[in-house]
Amino acid sequence: MAADIDQREREALCDLFLERGPDAPTLCGDWTTADLAAHLVVRERNPLAGPGILFGGRFEGTTEKLMERELDRHGYEGVVDRVRTGPPLGPMAIRPVGRLANTIEYVVHHEDVRRPAGGGPRPDDTELQDVVWGLLRRAARLLVARGRLGSTGLELVRPGHDPVRASGKGDGAVVTGDPVEILLYLYGRKIDADVKLTGAETAIAKVEKASFGI
């Protein structure tokens, strides 16, 4: 099912890319839709982009040049088409880092374009929410690890479901909301995520300051 959601979100994102055009804003800082589309292509097709995506810093320049090259060679619509088709088959293909990571990537980036375009939360999409909740159950600690919460407890709560422990062992902070909103919160979109943060004041303060994501 996760694979189906991955492809569904990829297709919907590409449709929205074409609808919005190359200069529309996203939730990815100052990136436009063209920048985001180029990022998705080099992420899947060019290993030289990996260090800049994963580590940033002095590696970012190389990744940015690869993104610019994609747009120069293929144009915006061509780059969107390359996102839609995904990486080519064969031994030299640069495949996504697992189904889990790829599904998270496309759900988040679809929201990165949907939200500035006027799209809101998708609580009625039960299939999407169920898949994302399953991914969070598997990846919560990985997504939170970068925030270095240490022993501070953090639980993820989807109303009507068993909570997911993301950090620590004891009481601390609790993030409550629909799974997609929780995912956005843990993926660096705290301001745009429709969640409720509750718990001990010290734990809340630490979570609010933490930088989560992969």
C-alpha angles and dihedrals in degrees: 000000000000089000090054091050090048091056094040092053091045092053094045092049092051091049089051092047089058093043094051099039129220100296102052119122124252136191089254098097111261094345117125124211088267091056092049093048091050090049091055092051097050091043090061102031111032124055091194088070092059101086092050092049095045102035108016115190115090091000095061094082092062092049092048091052090051090051092050090049091054092054093044093051101040107020123227098291091045091052090049089052089053089052090050095051094043125210118335121258121253140075093292095054116120101226125199117268094262132309093277095055093044094051091049090048095055096041091052096044092047087057090046088066099031096057099055088044090060099266117142135196118314104220093148093060095091096172092054093045092049093050093047091048089054090051092049091052088057101036106031096106092045092052092048098041094084089061091065096219091163111190093350108121121234125180129186115216128195106184111252095020137088111272123251120229109225101169142005127001107254138052118308131119130349127207111203127188146085113317096251090052091049090049091053090050091053093044099061099274098106095141093053099042117102098221138125119233115203139159138073114001094234092050092047091051091051093048092048091054096043122104108222132183139076 
